Each structure stands twice: as structure tokens, then as C-alpha cells.
Amino acid sequence: MNIRTATLQDIDQIAAVEKECFPAAEAATKEEFEQRLSHYGDHFWLMFDENGKLIAFVDGMVTDQTDLTDE
């Protein structure tokens, strides 16, 4: 297993995992992932299996707020 931060070259694989895991109405788009990577790419982790296939990811911005809001 390999864990690393994401790059823009990972967008297609990330979008494919997202599509598998969420209903279409809830899944983030490739464009939304591009925005996320451009704003907090250092906090976007990918996990690959032993064959190099993306099997999971975690992303989220860093904040000091106790409660997250939609603003």
C-alpha cells in the first residue's frame, strides 16, 4: 500500500473513486476536485493498492474552527 498527497494528474482516478462511492447527485465533479487541489492539495491524501490502483482518498482543508460551516 502507498499513501501520498494528490496532484492534478490524479484527477481522473479521484473522480472515478468518487463516482463509485457516492450517488451522482452528491458526488464531486472533476472541476470541484481541481479547485480543492489548488486550494489545499497538501491536505489531500490518496491510498493506492500494491498494483498502483487508487482505492481511497481523504481530503479536507485545515481550519482552527471548532464547527465547520458552508460559508
Buried (B, 14 or more C-beta within 10 A) or exposed (E): EEEEEBEEEBBEBBBEBBBEEEEEEEBBEEEEBBEBBEEBBEBBBBBBEEEEEBEEBEBEEEEEEEEEEEE
